[in-house]
Amino acid sequence: MHPTIDKVTQRIIERSRATRQGYLDRMNALKAQSPHRSSLSCGNLAHGFAACSQSDKDTLKFMNKANVAMVSAYNDMLSAHQPYEKFPDIIREAAHGMGSVAQFAGGTPAMCDGVTQGQPGMELSLFSRDTIAMSTAVALSHNMFDATLLLGICDKIVPGLLIGSLSFGYLPTILVPAGPMPSGLPNKEKQRIRQLYAEGKVGKDELLEAESKSYHSPGTCTFYGTANSNQLLVEVMGLHMPGAAFVNPGTPLRDALTRAATEQVIRLSKPHGGELGLGDMVDEKSIVNALVALLVTGGSTNHTIHWIAIARAAGIIIDWNDYAELSSVVPSMTRIYPNGQEDVNAFQEAGGTPYLIRELLDSGYLHNDVQTVVGHGLERYAQMPELDGDQLVWKPAVEQSQWPEVLSSATEPFAPNGGLKVLDGNLGRGVIKVSAVAPEHHRIEAPAVVFNDQNELKAAFEAGDLDRDCIVVVRFQGPKANGMPELHKLTPYLGVLQDRGYKVGLVTDGRMSGASGKVPAAIHVYPEALDGGALARVRDGDVICLDAGNGSLSVQVDEQEFDTRESAKADLSAYHHGYGRELFGWLRRSASTPEEGASFFWNHDA
């Protein structure tokens, strides 16, 4: 192992010793009682299989066959999740072929950040993760199940499914992806049209046409945002079938992988002699593997929040310093939009996750000594699935990248580090992703232009008030203020300013996520403005220095003057009602910091 990877792993193990052991003790106690179906009364069990066929009822009366729970985020609106409509029938058929049963245990919410971007619904997005976790727990709470299949892909959905399932970590669990849509309009052209629209040079019809050619069919959006980061990280953790992440939906290979996942989770179940559950597989080493994969590929900054919450659900405590130290030594090996111009389909063609895993294992960047859903050892994931006639087989990953401009080797990377930095200073603590930012923009020093609402920036841009060097501060966007929405609505405007030759940056207590691009952005800054953070004391014209090189974020104002300034106030009442936002007030008030996972779950005694 690379010495820094090993050092960080050992630090996490020591930091988490008590909480991890407490988690494992709880799971072992539950495992000893399973299958829980045997503890149900006759009335309980009759309710549990009342709608089943007679053959399924006969199977479920005995405890020597598995009952697989399907927990799905299917809906028609999300292109990534629409293919899941047909998965339950495939899964039931595969389970029957193993002499077992599969029941649809529950559905979870599945909102699309692409639809809600810049809209009031985005203010529910972050908290939908914990809602999904609770929904997953409700689905599994009936004590009818011996194993779990999780059907989910997008931003908050996979983290929510994992957090909820880890409360049932004694059950073997496999995540079942559906795959990306085929490539559409080239990303460079999409970006060009967006900026032209921001400048008023094309109209809404042209913009809608371009967007519709980009997002055009069932399947996951093909840029490397949070959804595709989810898939890659889960696969590197060994929780998919090998090579399953980026196989397109509606193909024979995708259906074969879904059947294989069903058969494998049954083999892992206790009635079939299995001994390991999800909680055994999500350990300190697999979490470090996920962080390395995130950094190597320049993945979503959302996962500086979500993977902290997933780890905590398994009793493991990680922080941003772990991310930063790993990022300082792992190579940057991909150029997938927005870190490049090609998409995840090109990444898959280049060699995909199997090639990436083999390269990282060979170079000592990933732990091989982990439990996966297909057995011990991550080297099993250095294989690509394919169909040999009707037979699903796995073959070794390609020896060399088939598209070196998209996927490099570990020995000849695009950059020597992962491009994620932690920022500290008198403005607070945050993160910045610089993998898509040109080196000349890694340090920005400019006067602040302060907004309390992201919608104010558009008006200032159109009025020409931002045609200068500036660091835009958008505050009162943290979890406690308005649910920490993503602020992609700002990206085209800031990109235009940068293209005009101005030095421009963004500082915010909100999020930007996987589509963070060429403009340097200090995000997730905390303490947030509403919670007494320094951002509330920044004024227009204050000189801010954002320096990714030395990890600093500071305002250049006399310390005594800055400390004694009155904090700005913002009327947030309009953001707390309508579109269901009034139902989430308790989550806003109780959210932990981003570095603690921005969650209610671990901010209070259980």
BAZALO-591571 format. One record per residue (C-alpha): residue number from 1; x, y negated, z; residue in three letters. Coordinates in pm, 1 decimal. Each point is the difference from the previous one (the first is absolute). Layout:
doti  X  Y  Z  midren
NUM  X  Y  Z  ALA;
...
END
This chain:
doti  X  Y  Z  midren
1  0.0  0.0  0.0  MET;
2  102.9  -359.2  -58.2  HIS;
3  119.6  -118.7  341.5  PRO;
4  -237.7  -298.3  10.4  THR;
5  -301.7  216.6  -88.1  ILE;
6  98.3  238.4  277.2  ASP;
7  61.7  -286.3  245.4  LYS;
8  -341.2  -157.4  -61.5  VAL;
9  -170.6  339.9  25.1  THR;
10  163.5  76.1  334.0  GLN;
11  -93.3  -344.8  129.6  ARG;
12  -363.8  60.0  -92.0  ILE;
13  5.7  343.9  163.7  ILE;
14  135.1  -146.2  323.9  GLU;
15  -237.5  -297.4  -3.1  ARG;
16  -297.3  229.3  -61.1  SER;
17  92.2  285.8  231.0  ARG;
18  -276.6  -50.9  257.9  ALA;
19  -278.7  -102.0  -239.6  THR;
20  83.2  274.2  -249.4  ARG;
21  2.5  267.3  269.3  GLN;
22  -332.0  -126.2  134.0  GLY;
23  -148.3  26.6  -348.9  TYR;
24  135.5  351.3  -56.6  LEU;
25  -129.6  114.3  338.2  ASP;
26  -350.6  -118.7  -90.8  ARG;
27  12.6  172.3  -337.2  MET;
28  130.0  324.8  150.3  ASN;
29  -284.9  2.2  250.0  ALA;
30  -252.8  -42.3  -279.7  LEU;
31  173.7  258.1  -218.0  LYS;
32  -27.3  257.5  279.2  ALA;
33  -379.7  -35.9  -8.8  GLN;
34  -38.8  30.9  -377.2  SER;
35  -178.8  104.2  -207.7  PRO;
36  -241.2  -226.3  181.5  HIS;
37  -290.2  149.6  -191.5  ARG;
38  18.5  292.0  242.0  SER;
39  -88.3  -231.8  288.9  SER;
40  -321.0  -122.6  -161.1  LEU;
41  -333.5  120.0  130.8  SER;
42  -229.7  188.0  -233.1  CYS;
43  -203.3  -318.5  -46.7  GLY;
44  313.4  -200.4  -75.4  ASN;
45  121.2  249.0  -256.9  LEU;
46  -342.8  35.4  -162.1  ALA;
47  -9.1  -376.7  -52.7  HIS;
48  353.9  10.5  -138.9  GLY;
49  -76.4  244.3  -278.2  PHE;
50  -375.6  -48.6  -50.3  ALA;
51  44.6  -134.2  -354.8  ALA;
52  253.9  263.7  -103.6  CYS;
53  -63.8  295.9  -227.1  SER;
54  -61.8  331.6  170.9  GLN;
55  345.5  125.8  -93.8  SER;
56  162.2  -308.8  153.0  ASP;
57  -210.3  44.7  313.8  LYS;
58  115.3  358.3  25.4  ASP;
59  362.3  -112.1  -30.3  THR;
60  -34.0  -277.2  258.2  LEU;
61  -159.0  229.6  259.9  LYS;
62  341.2  159.1  40.7  PHE;
63  323.0  -172.1  101.9  MET;
64  237.8  188.2  -228.0  ASN;
65  -53.7  -215.2  -309.9  LYS;
66  74.8  -367.9  -47.5  ALA;
67  -248.1  -282.3  -31.2  ASN;
68  162.4  -293.8  -179.1  VAL;
69  -117.5  -354.2  70.4  ALA;
70  -8.8  -239.5  -292.9  MET;
71  26.9  -365.8  104.2  VAL;
72  -34.6  -218.9  -306.2  SER;
73  11.7  -367.5  -89.1  ALA;
74  -185.2  63.5  -326.7  TYR;
75  -200.8  -281.2  -151.7  ASN;
76  -88.4  -112.9  -350.2  ASP;
77  136.6  -353.6  27.2  MET;
78  364.4  81.5  71.0  LEU;
79  158.2  129.1  -318.2  SER;
80  253.1  194.9  210.2  ALA;
81  -271.8  176.6  197.1  HIS;
82  -264.2  57.7  -267.1  GLN;
83  167.0  327.5  -111.5  PRO;
84  -64.2  143.4  347.7  TYR;
85  -365.5  46.8  -96.8  GLU;
86  87.4  339.1  -150.2  LYS;
87  259.8  114.5  252.8  PHE;
88  -235.4  159.4  258.0  PRO;
89  -125.8  258.9  -247.9  ASP;
90  357.3  88.5  -100.2  ILE;
91  96.3  29.9  366.0  ILE;
92  -303.2  212.4  94.4  ARG;
93  67.4  237.6  -286.9  GLU;
94  367.5  33.5  96.4  ALA;
95  -92.8  60.7  365.4  ALA;
96  -247.5  271.6  -98.6  HIS;
97  276.0  161.8  -202.0  GLY;
98  198.0  25.8  324.6  MET;
99  -298.6  149.6  185.6  GLY;
100  -47.1  -326.2  188.9  SER;
101  -236.8  -296.0  9.8  VAL;
102  44.3  -372.9  -67.6  ALA;
103  -248.5  -257.1  127.6  GLN;
104  -21.0  -368.5  -80.9  PHE;
105  52.7  -123.7  356.5  ALA;
106  -34.3  -372.3  -52.8  GLY;
107  51.4  -300.9  -221.8  GLY;
108  196.1  -308.7  97.2  THR;
109  -18.8  -360.8  -119.1  PRO;
110  217.5  -77.4  -298.8  ALA;
111  26.8  -367.1  -85.1  MET;
112  203.7  -133.1  -288.8  CYS;
113  238.3  -285.7  66.1  ASP;
114  1.4  -66.2  -373.4  GLY;
115  -371.7  -78.0  9.9  VAL;
116  13.2  -200.0  323.7  THR;
117  321.0  -192.4  -74.2  GLN;
118  -58.8  -364.6  88.3  GLY;
119  -356.6  82.0  109.3  GLN;
120  -156.8  15.8  348.9  PRO;
121  0.0  379.9  -10.9  GLY;
122  381.0  -0.3  8.2  MET;
123  -24.1  -109.9  362.5  GLU;
124  -136.4  347.2  81.9  LEU;
125  277.1  178.3  -186.2  SER;
126  262.3  47.3  271.1  LEU;
127  -257.0  109.1  256.1  PHE;
128  -153.4  244.8  -244.5  SER;
129  306.2  215.0  73.4  ARG;
130  -96.0  53.7  363.5  ASP;
131  -365.8  37.9  -100.3  THR;
132  106.3  280.0  -236.8  ILE;
133  202.9  158.1  280.7  ALA;
134  -305.1  2.6  224.9  MET;
135  -218.4  131.2  -282.9  SER;
136  247.8  284.6  -55.0  THR;
137  -12.1  84.0  370.3  ALA;
138  -379.4  7.9  -10.1  VAL;
139  9.5  232.7  -301.7  ALA;
140  231.9  243.0  179.0  LEU;
141  -166.6  -24.9  339.9  SER;
142  -249.6  281.0  -62.3  HIS;
143  252.4  271.8  91.3  ASN;
144  -99.3  200.1  -306.0  MET;
145  332.9  -6.6  -182.7  PHE;
146  329.6  185.3  -25.5  ASP;
147  172.8  -224.5  -254.6  ALA;
148  -43.5  -335.6  -169.6  THR;
149  29.8  -140.7  -350.4  LEU;
150  20.8  -378.6  -19.1  LEU;
151  -118.1  -159.9  -324.2  LEU;
152  128.7  -354.9  -16.5  GLY;
153  248.2  -219.4  -184.6  ILE;
154  -25.6  -374.6  41.7  CYS;
155  131.0  -268.2  226.8  ASP;
156  -149.6  44.1  348.9  LYS;
157  -161.2  333.3  -78.7  ILE;
158  295.6  238.1  21.2  VAL;
159  133.0  -160.4  320.6  PRO;
160  -350.3  15.9  149.6  GLY;
161  -47.7  364.0  -98.1  LEU;
162  337.1  91.1  149.9  LEU;
163  -57.2  -191.0  324.4  ILE;
164  -339.0  165.2  48.5  GLY;
165  126.3  347.6  -89.8  SER;
166  294.7  -28.2  236.7  LEU;
167  -251.4  3.0  285.2  SER;
168  -70.2  351.6  -127.4  PHE;
169  367.7  67.4  -65.5  GLY;
170  -29.6  366.7  100.5  TYR;
171  -185.0  59.3  -328.9  LEU;
172  202.9  59.8  -317.9  PRO;
173  -69.6  -284.7  -239.3  THR;
174  82.5  -76.1  -363.7  ILE;
175  -63.1  -325.9  -180.9  LEU;
176  -148.6  45.8  -345.3  VAL;
177  70.2  -282.1  -249.0  PRO;
178  -188.9  -66.5  -322.1  ALA;
179  273.9  -171.1  -201.9  GLY;
180  53.7  -323.5  -196.0  PRO;
181  -197.6  -120.2  -299.8  MET;
182  183.6  -1.7  -335.1  PRO;
183  205.5  -310.9  -68.7  SER;
184  -185.2  -302.2  -130.7  GLY;
185  102.3  -353.9  -91.4  LEU;
186  374.9  -44.8  62.8  PRO;
187  65.6  -163.1  333.8  ASN;
188  207.6  -280.4  -147.4  LYS;
189  -293.9  -100.2  -219.9  GLU;
190  -245.9  19.6  290.2  LYS;
191  226.9  -223.2  206.8  GLN;
192  31.6  -246.8  -289.8  ARG;
193  -376.8  -31.8  -41.7  ILE;
194  -51.0  -50.9  373.4  ARG;
195  246.7  -286.5  8.9  GLN;
196  -150.3  -156.4  -313.4  LEU;
197  -339.0  11.6  169.9  TYR;
198  144.4  -159.8  313.8  ALA;
199  130.2  -284.0  -219.1  GLU;
200  -336.2  -36.7  -174.0  GLY;
201  142.0  105.6  -338.5  LYS;
202  -236.7  295.2  -49.0  VAL;
203  -356.9  46.7  116.6  GLY;
204  -179.0  255.0  213.2  LYS;
205  -103.3  211.2  -300.1  ASP;
206  363.2  51.9  -101.7  GLU;
207  98.5  76.2  358.7  LEU;
208  -279.9  254.4  45.4  LEU;
209  93.3  168.6  -327.1  GLU;
210  360.6  36.8  114.9  ALA;
211  -97.5  128.3  343.8  GLU;
212  -244.5  248.5  -154.4  SER;
213  275.1  137.7  -221.7  LYS;
214  221.3  40.9  305.1  SER;
215  -256.7  169.3  225.1  TYR;
216  -192.0  204.6  -249.8  HIS;
217  -87.8  355.3  107.7  SER;
218  -28.7  245.1  290.6  PRO;
219  321.0  35.4  197.7  GLY;
220  225.9  -206.1  219.6  THR;
221  121.5  -340.2  -120.9  CYS;
222  341.3  64.3  -152.8  THR;
223  209.8  -276.9  155.0  PHE;
224  211.1  92.7  301.0  TYR;
225  -216.5  -150.0  269.8  GLY;
226  -123.0  141.7  327.5  THR;
227  -207.2  280.5  -156.3  ALA;
228  288.0  151.7  -194.2  ASN;
229  239.7  -65.3  288.6  SER;
230  -240.7  209.5  211.7  ASN;
231  24.5  288.6  -242.3  GLN;
232  376.0  -4.6  -22.5  LEU;
233  52.9  -24.0  376.7  LEU;
234  -248.3  278.6  75.9  VAL;
235  170.6  227.3  -249.9  GLU;
236  344.7  -71.8  144.7  VAL;
237  -146.8  90.3  340.5  MET;
238  -97.9  339.7  -141.7  GLY;
239  -373.7  -51.9  42.5  LEU;
240  -96.7  42.3  -369.5  HIS;
241  53.6  300.6  -217.3  MET;
242  342.1  -58.0  -161.5  PRO;
243  -9.4  -240.3  -293.7  GLY;
244  -370.9  -76.0  40.4  ALA;
245  15.1  -377.9  45.8  ALA;
246  -4.2  -133.6  -355.5  PHE;
247  -176.9  261.3  -213.8  VAL;
248  -282.0  -169.8  -190.1  ASN;
249  -363.2  75.0  95.6  PRO;
250  -228.5  210.9  -214.9  GLY;
251  280.9  227.5  -120.3  THR;
252  31.6  379.3  42.9  PRO;
253  319.8  -52.9  200.0  LEU;
254  -175.7  -232.7  243.8  ARG;
255  -279.9  253.1  56.4  ASP;
256  254.0  278.2  47.2  ALA;
257  179.9  -204.2  268.0  LEU;
258  -328.4  -59.5  180.5  THR;
259  -73.6  373.6  3.2  ARG;
260  355.3  70.2  117.8  ALA;
261  -35.3  -248.7  286.7  ALA;
262  -317.9  176.6  111.9  THR;
263  159.4  343.2  -9.2  GLU;
264  310.2  -122.4  182.6  GLN;
265  -184.1  -174.1  283.7  VAL;
266  -194.0  323.9  55.8  ILE;
267  328.1  194.9  18.6  ARG;
268  117.1  -248.0  264.4  LEU;
269  -313.1  39.7  212.2  SER;
270  -1.7  191.4  328.3  LYS;
271  -242.3  272.1  -124.5  PRO;
272  261.6  78.0  -268.6  HIS;
273  289.9  6.4  246.4  GLY;
274  111.0  -362.1  -33.3  GLY;
275  156.4  -167.8  301.2  GLU;
276  79.0  -357.1  -108.8  LEU;
277  -232.4  -297.0  -30.5  GLY;
278  27.1  -354.3  -131.3  LEU;
279  146.5  -119.7  328.5  GLY;
280  291.2  241.3  -35.8  ASP;
281  78.5  -124.7  -349.8  MET;
282  -25.4  -371.7  72.8  VAL;
283  308.4  -26.1  219.1  ASP;
284  284.7  -248.8  39.9  GLU;
285  196.8  137.8  -294.8  LYS;
286  -294.9  -1.7  -239.1  SER;
287  -82.1  -358.2  102.8  ILE;
288  359.4  -105.7  -72.4  VAL;
289  -24.4  178.2  -336.9  ASN;
290  -310.5  -205.2  -78.1  ALA;
291  175.4  -325.8  89.3  LEU;
292  299.6  89.3  -216.4  VAL;
293  -230.9  77.7  -293.5  ALA;
294  -178.4  -332.4  47.5  LEU;
295  325.6  -194.7  -1.3  LEU;
296  166.5  190.4  -282.8  VAL;
297  -296.1  -74.2  -227.4  THR;
298  -74.8  -357.4  109.7  GLY;
299  -345.0  104.9  115.7  GLY;
300  -282.2  -188.3  163.7  SER;
301  75.4  -236.9  287.0  THR;
302  -335.6  108.6  143.9  ASN;
303  183.6  306.9  122.2  HIS;
304  205.3  -207.1  240.5  THR;
305  -336.5  -2.9  180.8  ILE;
306  -176.2  323.2  -97.1  HIS;
307  281.4  250.6  53.1  TRP;
308  59.0  -146.1  343.8  ILE;
309  -365.1  79.4  79.9  ALA;
310  24.9  350.7  -151.0  ILE;
311  312.3  72.4  201.2  ALA;
312  -165.5  -118.9  321.5  ARG;
313  -291.9  233.4  -66.6  ALA;
314  254.5  284.4  22.7  ALA;
315  167.4  -142.5  311.6  GLY;
316  294.7  -146.3  -195.0  ILE;
317  110.7  -362.0  50.3  ILE;
318  172.2  -182.3  -285.2  ILE;
319  62.8  -370.1  -55.9  ASP;
320  118.9  -240.8  -268.2  TRP;
321  362.1  31.2  108.6  ASN;
322  -17.3  365.4  -107.0  ASP;
323  -123.5  -104.7  -343.8  TYR;
324  268.4  -266.9  -32.5  ALA;
325  288.5  224.9  104.8  GLU;
326  -110.3  273.1  -238.1  LEU;
327  -45.3  -257.1  -276.8  SER;
328  357.8  -118.4  44.5  SER;
329  141.8  338.1  -106.9  VAL;
330  -249.0  168.5  -233.7  VAL;
331  33.0  -72.4  -373.4  PRO;
332  -268.0  -158.5  -214.8  SER;
333  -83.7  265.5  -259.0  MET;
334  -316.4  -109.4  -180.6  THR;
335  -119.5  -283.8  -217.1  ARG;
336  -378.4  35.6  7.2  ILE;
337  -226.2  -303.7  -36.1  TYR;
338  11.7  -245.6  178.2  PRO;
339  368.4  90.2  52.1  ASN;
340  29.4  69.9  -373.5  GLY;
341  -222.7  3.5  -305.3  GLN;
342  -94.8  369.6  -24.8  GLU;
343  -259.3  183.2  209.1  ASP;
344  -33.1  322.4  200.6  VAL;
345  -76.4  202.0  -312.5  ASN;
346  343.7  -98.5  -128.4  ALA;
347  145.5  97.2  338.3  PHE;
348  -166.7  341.1  -30.6  GLN;
349  135.1  44.2  -353.2  GLU;
350  347.5  -93.5  119.3  ALA;
351  2.2  286.2  250.4  GLY;
352  -238.6  -121.1  266.5  GLY;
353  3.1  81.2  367.5  THR;
354  170.9  342.3  -41.2  PRO;
355  306.6  -157.1  -165.2  TYR;
356  3.9  -280.6  257.2  LEU;
357  -15.3  245.5  291.6  ILE;
358  279.9  216.1  -139.5  ARG;
359  225.0  -302.0  -52.0  GLU;
360  -62.9  -127.3  351.9  LEU;
361  49.6  342.8  158.3  LEU;
362  326.4  54.3  -186.9  ASP;
363  127.3  -339.6  116.8  SER;
364  -97.8  48.8  364.6  GLY;
365  -276.1  -260.8  10.6  TYR;
366  -286.2  238.6  86.6  LEU;
367  -36.8  260.9  272.9  HIS;
368  -40.3  343.9  -152.7  ASN;
369  -64.3  158.7  341.6  ASP;
370  -373.5  -71.0  11.1  VAL;
371  -321.3  198.3  -6.3  GLN;
372  -214.8  -50.6  -309.4  THR;
373  -334.9  137.6  -110.2  VAL;
374  180.5  249.9  -223.7  VAL;
375  258.9  110.4  256.0  GLY;
376  319.1  -109.4  169.3  HIS;
377  238.8  -221.0  -194.2  GLY;
378  -61.5  -306.1  -214.5  LEU;
379  199.7  149.1  -288.8  GLU;
380  -324.0  175.0  -96.6  ARG;
381  -117.5  -343.8  -118.2  TYR;
382  280.4  -34.6  -254.0  ALA;
383  -223.4  191.0  -242.3  GLN;
384  -248.1  -114.8  -261.9  MET;
385  -330.9  185.4  -47.8  PRO;
386  -117.0  113.6  -341.7  GLU;
387  -237.9  249.8  -154.1  LEU;
388  133.3  316.7  -157.3  ASP;
389  -317.1  104.8  -176.5  GLY;
390  -252.9  3.2  281.7  ASP;
391  266.4  52.6  265.5  GLN;
392  122.6  -289.0  218.0  LEU;
393  377.7  17.8  33.4  VAL;
394  273.0  -228.3  133.0  TRP;
395  327.3  -63.0  -179.5  LYS;
396  308.9  -188.1  118.3  PRO;
397  1.9  -375.6  -48.3  ALA;
398  175.0  -131.7  -309.4  VAL;
399  377.4  -22.5  32.0  GLU;
400  13.8  -359.9  -118.5  GLN;
401  -251.4  -282.5  -3.9  SER;
402  -191.0  -3.1  -327.7  GLN;
403  -46.8  -376.6  29.1  TRP;
404  306.4  -153.0  172.8  PRO;
405  -145.5  -351.2  -25.5  GLU;
406  -281.8  112.0  233.1  VAL;
407  158.2  266.7  222.2  LEU;
408  372.4  4.8  72.2  SER;
409  225.8  247.5  175.6  SER;
410  105.8  -40.4  360.4  ALA;
411  360.7  -44.0  -108.5  THR;
412  -76.7  -271.7  -257.5  GLU;
413  -292.9  -192.9  153.8  PRO;
414  -144.6  -331.6  -106.8  PHE;
415  112.3  -153.3  329.4  ALA;
416  198.6  128.0  299.6  PRO;
417  -279.1  -67.6  249.8  ASN;
418  -375.7  26.4  30.7  GLY;
419  -85.7  -369.0  -18.1  GLY;
420  -207.4  -27.5  317.6  LEU;
421  114.3  -247.5  262.8  LYS;
422  -121.4  -97.4  343.8  VAL;
423  -10.5  -374.6  60.6  LEU;
424  42.7  -156.1  344.0  ASP;
425  16.1  -360.8  109.0  GLY;
426  -182.5  -282.9  167.9  ASN;
427  -298.3  55.4  -232.3  LEU;
428  -47.7  357.6  122.5  GLY;
429  72.2  348.2  -127.6  ARG;
430  -102.8  135.6  -338.3  GLY;
431  112.7  201.0  -300.2  VAL;
432  95.2  -75.7  -358.8  ILE;
433  32.8  227.7  -301.7  LYS;
434  268.5  -121.9  -237.0  VAL;
435  20.0  294.4  -238.5  SER;
436  -190.7  -201.6  -264.3  ALA;
437  149.1  -338.4  94.9  VAL;
438  296.5  -135.3  -199.4  ALA;
439  313.4  -45.6  214.4  PRO;
440  -1.7  -377.1  -47.0  GLU;
441  -336.3  -13.8  178.1  HIS;
442  102.0  201.9  307.7  HIS;
443  66.4  -323.6  186.2  ARG;
444  -242.8  -290.6  -23.8  ILE;
445  22.5  -324.1  195.0  GLU;
446  -276.1  -248.5  -73.4  ALA;
447  -270.3  -218.3  158.4  PRO;
448  -311.6  172.7  126.6  ALA;
449  -343.1  -39.7  -153.5  VAL;
450  -249.2  130.5  252.8  VAL;
451  -339.5  159.3  -59.8  PHE;
452  -244.5  155.9  243.7  ASN;
453  -195.8  170.9  -277.7  ASP;
454  127.7  175.0  -312.5  GLN;
455  -267.9  -170.6  -210.1  ASN;
456  155.7  -339.1  73.6  GLU;
457  309.4  93.0  -198.9  LEU;
458  -182.9  20.7  -332.5  LYS;
459  -129.1  -355.2  34.1  ALA;
460  346.9  -128.4  89.3  ALA;
461  151.6  183.6  -295.9  PHE;
462  -255.8  -137.8  -245.0  GLU;
463  53.8  -350.6  134.8  ALA;
464  374.8  28.3  -62.9  GLY;
465  81.4  -37.0  370.0  ASP;
466  223.4  307.4  -8.0  LEU;
467  215.8  -101.6  -296.9  ASP;
468  315.8  -19.8  210.0  ARG;
469  229.3  212.2  210.4  ASP;
470  -209.4  125.7  290.0  CYS;
471  -66.2  281.1  239.4  ILE;
472  -371.5  63.7  18.4  VAL;
473  -122.5  90.2  347.4  VAL;
474  -336.3  176.6  7.9  VAL;
475  -93.3  57.9  363.0  ARG;
476  -296.9  126.1  203.5  PHE;
477  9.8  313.7  -216.4  GLN;
478  102.9  250.9  269.2  GLY;
479  -201.1  292.6  137.1  PRO;
480  -156.3  -199.5  283.2  LYS;
481  -86.1  -298.8  -218.3  ALA;
482  -177.9  156.3  -295.2  ASN;
483  109.5  362.2  -31.9  GLY;
484  331.6  -65.1  -178.2  MET;
485  -114.3  -3.1  -363.4  PRO;
486  236.1  51.3  -290.5  GLU;
487  79.3  -327.2  -173.5  LEU;
488  56.9  105.3  -361.6  HIS;
489  -221.5  -284.1  -112.0  LYS;
490  303.8  -219.6  65.8  LEU;
491  243.9  199.8  -211.2  THR;
492  -73.5  -144.6  -347.6  PRO;
493  16.8  -358.2  127.0  TYR;
494  328.0  50.3  180.4  LEU;
495  140.0  189.5  -298.7  GLY;
496  -83.3  -290.9  -230.3  VAL;
497  177.6  -244.5  231.2  LEU;
498  307.6  220.9  1.9  GLN;
499  -8.7  25.5  -380.1  ASP;
500  -10.7  -379.9  -16.5  ARG;
501  339.5  -4.4  169.1  GLY;
502  -103.4  -83.9  354.0  TYR;
503  136.8  172.5  307.0  LYS;
504  -307.8  149.1  159.6  VAL;
505  -71.4  245.7  277.9  GLY;
506  -286.7  119.7  218.6  LEU;
507  -20.4  37.4  377.0  VAL;
508  -315.2  155.4  144.4  THR;
509  -143.9  204.0  283.0  ASP;
510  -207.4  178.9  -267.1  GLY;
511  89.7  283.2  -237.2  ARG;
512  116.3  29.2  -362.1  MET;
513  46.7  380.6  -29.1  SER;
514  123.3  216.9  -283.4  GLY;
515  -47.6  -260.5  -270.5  ALA;
516  243.5  -242.1  165.4  SER;
517  205.2  -130.6  -288.6  GLY;
518  259.7  -251.5  -105.0  LYS;
519  -79.0  -277.1  249.4  VAL;
520  176.2  37.3  338.1  PRO;
521  -267.6  53.0  263.6  ALA;
522  41.5  26.1  376.9  ALA;
523  -307.2  196.2  100.4  ILE;
524  -157.4  160.7  308.1  HIS;
525  153.5  -282.2  204.9  VAL;
526  -88.6  27.9  366.7  TYR;
527  -95.1  -126.2  252.8  PRO;
528  -273.1  -105.9  -239.6  GLU;
529  -119.9  -359.2  -3.2  ALA;
530  -320.7  79.8  188.5  LEU;
531  195.1  185.4  268.4  ASP;
532  232.7  -286.6  92.6  GLY;
533  248.9  53.4  -281.0  GLY;
534  241.4  -268.7  -114.3  ALA;
535  -168.1  -17.4  -341.6  LEU;
536  -278.7  -198.7  169.7  ALA;
537  251.6  -278.9  76.9  ARG;
538  143.1  -37.0  -349.7  VAL;
539  -88.2  -324.8  -179.0  ARG;
540  16.0  -110.5  -362.5  ASP;
541  353.9  -111.6  -82.2  GLY;
542  178.0  208.0  265.0  ASP;
543  301.7  162.5  -162.6  VAL;
544  -18.1  379.0  15.3  ILE;
545  285.2  236.1  -77.1  CYS;
546  -90.6  351.0  -114.3  LEU;
547  323.4  198.4  -27.6  ASP;
548  -38.5  365.3  -87.9  ALA;
549  376.7  45.4  -7.3  GLY;
550  50.6  -58.8  369.8  ASN;
551  -355.8  86.7  104.5  GLY;
552  -103.2  -340.5  131.9  SER;
553  -321.0  -202.0  -13.1  LEU;
554  23.7  -341.8  159.3  SER;
555  -135.8  -350.7  -3.0  VAL;
556  260.2  -273.8  21.3  GLN;
557  -163.2  -223.3  257.7  VAL;
558  145.3  -114.3  330.6  ASP;
559  -62.6  286.2  243.4  GLU;
560  -148.7  -213.8  276.7  GLN;
561  -228.0  -187.1  -240.0  GLU;
562  -118.4  324.1  -163.6  PHE;
563  -64.8  174.5  330.7  ASP;
564  -210.4  -287.8  130.7  THR;
565  -208.8  -47.5  -312.2  ARG;
566  -369.2  67.4  29.0  GLU;
567  -105.5  310.2  -189.1  SER;
568  -234.9  -50.3  -292.5  ALA;
569  -353.4  129.5  35.9  LYS;
570  -205.8  160.8  -271.4  ALA;
571  -374.3  50.3  -18.2  ASP;
572  -22.3  370.1  -83.2  LEU;
573  -372.0  40.7  62.3  SER;
574  -70.3  29.2  -371.5  ALA;
575  225.3  306.6  -10.7  TYR;
576  -169.4  182.9  283.2  HIS;
577  -350.8  36.5  -141.7  HIS;
578  -150.5  125.9  -323.6  GLY;
579  101.7  299.6  -211.0  TYR;
580  -1.4  210.2  315.9  GLY;
581  284.7  -193.2  160.5  ARG;
582  -202.6  -57.8  314.8  GLU;
583  19.2  375.1  69.1  LEU;
584  378.6  -4.2  17.6  PHE;
585  48.4  -269.5  263.1  GLY;
586  113.9  248.0  265.1  TRP;
587  270.3  131.3  -235.7  LEU;
588  125.0  -350.5  -75.0  ARG;
589  15.5  -94.5  366.4  ARG;
590  176.0  319.7  103.8  SER;
591  248.7  54.9  -285.2  ALA;
592  362.3  57.8  90.4  SER;
593  285.0  -172.1  -184.8  THR;
594  94.6  114.0  -352.0  PRO;
595  316.5  160.5  137.9  GLU;
596  -220.8  207.3  230.3  GLU;
597  -224.7  109.3  -286.1  GLY;
598  -264.8  -277.1  20.8  ALA;
599  -230.2  247.5  169.5  SER;
600  -243.7  11.6  287.6  PHE;
601  82.5  361.5  79.1  PHE;
602  334.2  -50.1  174.7  TRP;
603  -60.9  -346.9  139.6  ASN;
604  -207.6  130.0  290.3  HIS;
605  -7.9  291.0  238.9  ASP;
606  -187.1  294.9  -147.6  ALA;
END
